[in-house]
Each structure stands twice: as C-alpha cells, then as structure tokens.
Amino acid sequence: MNLLQYITAEFTAIKVDSPEAEARLVIEYLYGNDVFLDTADADLSKFQSVLERRKKREPIQYILGRAFFFNSEFIVNPDVLIPRPETEIMVEKLIDFLPCNGVMADIGCGSGCIGISVALERPDVRVYSFDISHAALQTARLNAQNLNVSNIEFIESDLLANCPSDIKIDAVGANLPYVPYDDYYTAQSEVREYEPQLALTADDNGLAIIIRCIAELPHFMKKGGAAFFEIDPSQDVRLKEHLSIKGWQDAEIIKDYTGRSRFVKAVWQI
Ligand SMILES: C[S@@+](CC[C@H](N)C(=O)[O-])C[C@H]1O[C@@H](n2cnc3c(N)ncnc32)[C@H](O)[C@@H]1O
C-alpha cells in the first residue's frame, strides 16, 4: 500500500472531512511529497504523532504549522485563524479594484493572509494591516518576512483606533469576526476548541464589530474607494442596507464558490 492510500484510509476512519486532501498535506510536509512511497519503506512513526493529534480534532493546519492561501504558504498557530479558501475571492477583488500606487487597509489581519497576498501581487500598492491581537500580529509579521513582502505595515489596533490620521484608503479588505454566537456553539470541534474565539464571534448576530468598523471608516476613505466585508450568508441584506443608510453607494453582495452570499462591497463617494 502506498502512503497516500494508507494515510487517506486512516483519516477516513477517524471521519475527517477531506481525508485525501489532508493526507496530501501530511505527505508533502513529512515525506517530501512522495505519495507513492510504499508504507513498508516509510517511517510511519512521524505520521502516528500527527494522527494522535488529529484524532483529538486539532486542525491539520495547526498540527503542521502551515496553511496554503492564494499561492503562498503561511505559518499558522492557535493565535491566528486558519485562512479559508473563500477568502481568496476577496483577495482577487482587491487586486482588481486597487488603483496604481493605491492604499489598502486589511482590518482584522490575523495571519496576514489577505494583505500579504495583495501586497505580493501588487508591489505598487501600500498595505496597512490591523489587528487587535498582539500575538496574531507577531505571526503576520513573520509571514510577511518569510514571503519577502516589504510594501506592508502592521499596526496593533482596535479597528482603526491607531490608524495614522493622514492615511487615505482606496480599498478595505475586512475579514472581521462575524459568526453569530448560536452558530459558534454548534460549530465543529476543530473550530470551537482550537481556533481563537476572538477571531470568530461578535455580538448583534455577528455584525457588531463590522458595524463599528463602518462607523470608523469614512474619516479615512478616499472618494471612490471601496470596502469589502466578509460575512455570514445570513447577514447579506442587513449589511447591504446598513451601508446604504450610512452613505455608502453601489452596495453589492458577492457570492462564494458554493453560491452563498459571502461578501458585501460598497463604495464611498463623499
Ligand atoms: C476572522 S479572523 C480573520 C483573519 C484573517 N484576515 C483571515 O482572513 O484569515 C478576524 C481577525 O480580526 C481580529 N479582530 C477581532 N476584533 C478586532 C478589532 N476590534 N479590531 C481589530 N481586529 C480585530 C482577530 O484578532 C482576528 O485576527
């Protein structure tokens, strides 16, 4: 039996969601990506320690200490949310929207995945990445350093409280906490027991922090600048209406790969 078959079967037995995908990550990390290596020739003790941790529902990305996001590998640990594939859609939108030499704010940067990915694709753009968590920012800075990104600055801040007053923003990418408490308490153990709750939940059916962010943004927005917020699908209409009431224009809902409302974009025209 080869490694891919063996590890996939072990993960299937403990009911992980994507056994083969996780098996491939383990093989890449521990066995030099040799998926066809015969188990008789492999040191399986390395995998056993991963399996023991995975049995306790620890996410594979925390066990391996890394996650892939938008063409790059990011260091992850329990101080930061594991980047989700759907968030890559926001990165694409930001890359397309930002004008030449534009300024972007990544609010609630976590591992730094959004801001760093944009900064890598758009070296002309200046990115300011904010997070309230000192520990998360340490990981984000390490990721920027490992990926040789220099057009990015990290700022410890409750939303935009510490944003330099002279900054004028062309585009905001905000993946702030938005999970309603009821959903959080019924989420998978992988999320509830291992990911930082500070990164996930918010009051007011998940919208409290995003709504506070919308109140702070006008002072820093350039006319014609846009904000992209990642949301829970249940929040789409309410957030779109809220943005319109607060003077934002062309509010639009953007879907994720599964066809569910996942982002709201709006433009600041004042
Ligand atoms: C959903 S995670 C997103 C992390 C990352 N942007 C990503 O997409 O993987 C939300 C992040 O917002 C941060 N956060 C929570 N409340 C905040 C606040 N009031 N001001 C700034 N950041 C905050 C958390 O520490 C966490 O890193």
The ligand as an SDF file (V2000), in Angstrom:
LIG
                    3D

 27 29  0  0  0  0  0  0  0  0999 V2000
  -12.0000   36.1170   11.0170 C   0  0  0  0  0  0  0  0  0  0  0  0
  -10.3540   36.4920   11.5780 S   0  0  0  0  0  0  0  0  0  0  0  0
   -9.6340   36.8480   10.0090 C   0  0  0  0  0  0  0  0  0  0  0  0
   -8.1750   36.7050    9.9400 C   0  0  0  0  0  0  0  0  0  0  0  0
   -7.6040   36.8710    8.5130 C   0  0  0  0  0  0  0  0  0  0  0  0
   -7.9270   38.1620    7.9580 N   0  0  0  0  0  0  0  0  0  0  0  0
   -8.1130   35.7810    7.6050 C   0  0  0  0  0  0  0  0  0  0  0  0
   -8.8760   36.0910    6.6730 O   0  0  0  0  0  0  0  0  0  0  0  0
   -7.7660   34.6150    7.8030 O   0  0  0  0  0  0  0  0  0  0  0  0
  -10.6480   38.0500   12.3380 C   0  0  0  0  0  0  0  0  0  0  0  0
   -9.4280   38.7960   12.9130 C   0  0  0  0  0  0  0  0  0  0  0  0
   -9.9130   40.0490   13.4410 O   0  0  0  0  0  0  0  0  0  0  0  0
   -9.2330   40.3420   14.6370 C   0  0  0  0  0  0  0  0  0  0  0  0
  -10.0790   41.2420   15.4330 N   0  0  0  0  0  0  0  0  0  0  0  0
  -11.1160   40.9350   16.2330 C   0  0  0  0  0  0  0  0  0  0  0  0
  -11.6340   42.0470   16.7650 N   0  0  0  0  0  0  0  0  0  0  0  0
  -10.9040   43.0940   16.2730 C   0  0  0  0  0  0  0  0  0  0  0  0
  -10.9440   44.5080   16.4640 C   0  0  0  0  0  0  0  0  0  0  0  0
  -11.8510   45.0760   17.2520 N   0  0  0  0  0  0  0  0  0  0  0  0
  -10.0290   45.2590   15.8210 N   0  0  0  0  0  0  0  0  0  0  0  0
   -9.0810   44.6940   15.0200 C   0  0  0  0  0  0  0  0  0  0  0  0
   -9.0010   43.3630   14.8110 N   0  0  0  0  0  0  0  0  0  0  0  0
   -9.8970   42.5730   15.4270 C   0  0  0  0  0  0  0  0  0  0  0  0
   -8.9800   38.9870   15.2800 C   0  0  0  0  0  0  0  0  0  0  0  0
   -7.9070   39.0490   16.1930 O   0  0  0  0  0  0  0  0  0  0  0  0
   -8.7020   38.1050   14.0520 C   0  0  0  0  0  0  0  0  0  0  0  0
   -7.3270   38.0370   13.7810 O   0  0  0  0  0  0  0  0  0  0  0  0
  1  2  1  0
  2  3  1  0
  2 10  1  0
  3  4  1  0
  4  5  1  0
  5  6  1  0
  5  7  1  0
  7  8  2  0
  7  9  1  0
 10 11  1  0
 11 12  1  0
 11 26  1  0
 12 13  1  0
 13 14  1  0
 13 24  1  0
 14 15  1  0
 14 23  1  0
 15 16  2  0
 16 17  1  0
 17 18  1  0
 17 23  2  0
 18 19  1  0
 18 20  2  0
 20 21  1  0
 21 22  2  0
 22 23  1  0
 24 25  1  0
 24 26  1  0
 26 27  1  0
M  CHG  2   2   1   9  -1
M  END
$$$$
